[in-house]
Amino acid sequence: MNFDDFDYSVFLNPEYKEDAVREDLVSPFLKKLGYAPTGDNLMVRSRSLTHPYVYIGTKKNKVNIIPDYLLEINGEPKWILDAKAPEQNIINGKNVEQAFSYAIHPDVRADLYALCNGKQLTVFKINKIQPILNIKLEEWENSWDEIYKCLSPTAISQPHLLGFKPDLGLYMLKAGAPIGQAQHFMPMGIPMIGKVEDDLYTICVNIDIDDGFLATSFDFDEKRYQQLLKLYPHEIGNKVKNALKRQPYQLIFTPEETIEVNIHAELGKTVHSNDNEDYCPLWVNEFS
């Protein structure tokens, strides 16, 4: 979903309430981040607490909300998101206090809690007073990198992948390495795999070079993708294929699923840019 296409005039309709915000904005927002109703990055809807009380100091507080979404990664609660009607305050007050109470409940223990009233998104950390994100709906698309680095499954479960470490391919290119220069990488674990488009896949690996790590993107085609699949156990290979058939077209491997492979690659010729960095993927010729 492109949130720039959203019709803001709906907020003038007094019948546009919390359920509409949840359906029109919050659910597509979470799916775009990489969460789904099934799988490792799970959107749990309206989970109630067995004992809806939490002690803050010596005071027993009743948790009066059941957030619309509890977001889990590999079975562990990570953050909550509660939808509110457009006129509701999501900066401070009771709505925020109740979301906090739910997040710190012993059955949840989430580090982040968020609220969305359609007009804006606010994200809080349990150990911070002020929101760490407060973004108006009309800014969601332009601020997507910032949102993704805060709330996506990758950012939460493997933040090192989004740390924007210096890029090995760019280093090689700026050092004068010729395009197409062959590189052989000894066995290394692959933490994630993604499908960019038809006949184009990518993996990202942090490689220890001298006294520090460099981020390295490896791009490859369908032939090499099939070659890589054969190196995985059958069950994990099927999991990869299923993940790359639907949004967000990527899979983050658990430590138990990660395998080590040899990579024969060459320096690519295309430099990509985003708001944070330039990077030059290496092109894979063979996995073994």
N, C-alpha and C positions, 0 to 999 in steps of 0.2 A: 504494500500500500504506500502511495505517495501522499503524505499528510498535507502537502501544499494544495492538493485538490479538494480538501475538505470544505464543505459549504458552511461558513461561519454564521450564516443567517439563522441556522437552527437554534442558536442560543437566544434568539428573540422569542422563541416559542415557549410559553410557560409550561407546556406539557413535555418538554424535553428534559427528562430526569436522569437519575442515576443509572437506571437500566440501559438507557440509550447510550450514555457515555461508555458504559461497560462494553456494549455490543459494537458500537461504531468506532471506538477509539482504543480502548484499553486492550481488548482481545487482539486486534490486528497489530497493535504496538508490541505486545509480548511475542507474537509469532514472528514479527520482523526481527526481534532481538535474537530469536533462536529457540524459544520455548514452544512446547507442544503438549497436547493432552495426554500423550503417551511418550515413553522413551526416557532417556537419562536426564534430559532437561525439561522438567515436568511442571506444568501449570496445574496446580491443585485448586479446584474451585470450592470456596465456602467451607473450609474445614473448621468445624467447631472444636472447642477445647473440652476435654473430659471434666476438668476442674477449672472453671472460668474465673479464677482468682489469681492475683499475683501480689506478693508482698513487696512494697517499696519502703525501705526502712522498716519501721514496725507497723506500718499501716497496711491493712488488707484491702486491696482495690479489686473491684469486680471489673472484668473485661467485658464490655458491653457490645463489642463488635465481633463479627465474623468476617474477616477481610475477603474480598472477592477472589483474590488469588494469593496462594502461598507458592513461591517458586522454589523448587527443589532441584538440586544437581546431584546425580548419583545417590538419590535417596536421602539427602541431607537438606533440611530447610536452610535457605540462604537469605531470602528477603520476602517481604509481603508487599502487595499493592492493593489499595482500597479505592474503589471508584466512588465519587461523590457527585451530587447534582451541581450544575454550573454555578449556582449562587452560593455554594458552601465554601467556607474558609478552610483552606488546606495549608496555611502558613503557620498558624498557631491555634491554640484553643483546644476544645474537647476532641475534635476529630483527630488531631495530631497526637494528643495525649493517649487516646484509646489505641491508635495504631502502634504507638510505642509500647504500651502495656502488653499488647498481643505479641509484638516482636521479642520481648524479653521473657515471655512466659517459659517456664522450664521445658514444656513440650515442644517449643519452637526454637528459641535461642537464635534468632536471626540477627545479623549485624546491620542490616539495612531495612528501612521501611519507607514506603512511598505512597503518595496519594495523588489522584488525578481527578479533577472536576471538569475535564474536557477543555477548559480554557488554558489550563497550565498543568505542569507536572512538578511535584516537589519530591525530593529524595533526601532522607535523613540517615545519618549514622547514629547508632545508639550511644556513641561516646562523643557526639558533637551537639552543640546547642543549635546552631543555625543549619539550615538545609545545605547539603553539599551540591545539590542541583535545584534550580528553580527556573524552569524554562516554559515560556508561553508556547501554546500550540503552533502558532505561526512560525516559531523558530525551531521546531522539532527537526525538520529536514536539514537545515543549515548547521544544527548542533548535533547531528546524529553521531559523529565520531566521539564527541564528549559523552553522550548518553551511552553509546556502545561500550566505551572503556570503563564505565561505571557499573552497568547492569547486565551485560551479556554473559552467557555461560562461560565464554572464554575468559573474559575479564575477571570473573569471580573465581573460577576453578583453576585457571592457569594464567595469572596476571603477567607472568614473565613473557608470554607471547605477545602482549600488547605494550611492553615496556619501551618499544621503539629503540632497541639497541642499534648500534651502527650496523649497516648492511654490508655483508661480505662482498656481494656482487658489485656494489657501488665502490667499495674500497678497491677492488681489483681493477675496475674500469678507470678510476681516477689515478691509480698507480701506473697506468699504461699497459695493462694486460690486454693482449689482442682479443677481439671478438672471436669466439669459437675455440679459445684455448681450453684444452682438455683438463679436467680435474677428476681425481679419484678420491672419494671419501670412504674411509674405513667404516666398519659397522657402527651405526648410530641409531638411536631410538627415534621413531616418528611419532610425535605427540598428537598430530592432527592431520586431517586430509580434507580438502575442499574441492568442489567442482565450480569452476569459474564460468564456463560455458560449454557448449558441445565441443568435444575433442580438446578440451583444455582443463587440466587439473593442477592442483598445487598442494605442496606441503611446506610447512615452515619449521625450521629447526634452529636452535641456538647452538653454535659450534664454538668450542673452546679454542681460541687462537692466542697463543703466547700467554699474556696475563689477563685476558678478558674474553667475554663472549661476544660473538657477532651473530646477528640474526641473518638467516639464509633462507631465501625462498627458492624452491625447486619447482619449476613448471614442467608438465609433461603431457603427452597426447594419449589417445585411447589405447594405442598399442602398449605403451609403457604402463598405463593404468592396469590393464589386464595382466601384465607381467608382475606388477606389484601385488595384485590380488592373490596370485598363486603362491606368494610367499607367506600369506596368512593362513592360520587354521581355518577350516571350512566355515565354522560358526561365525568367526570374526569377519571373514570375507563377506559372508552374507549380510552381516550388520553394516559393513561399509557400503555395499551396493544399495541396501535399502535406504540408508541415510542420504546418499547422494541422489536419490530419486525425488526428494521433496525438500522444500525450504527448511532450514537455511542452506541446504546443500553442503553440509560439512559434518564431520564427526571428530569429536575430541576423545581420544583413547584414554581409558583408565590405565594406571600403571601395569595392571595384569594383562591388558590387551596389547600393550606396546611391544613391538618386535624391533630387532635391530637388522638393518639391511646395509649392503654396500651400494653406493651410488656413483655411477659414472656419468659425469655431466660436463657441460661446456659453458663458458661465459656467454650469456645472452646479449642481444644487441638493443633491447628495449628498456629504457629507463621510465619507471612509473613514478608519479608524484601524488601526494595527498597533502593535507594541511600540516602534517607532522614531519614528513620526511620524503626523500627520494630513495628509490630502491631499484635494483637491477636483478631480476630473477635469473638463476642458472637453469639451463635447459637439460633435462635428463635424457641420456642416451640409453641407459640400461640400469635396471635394478637387479641385484643378485644377493 
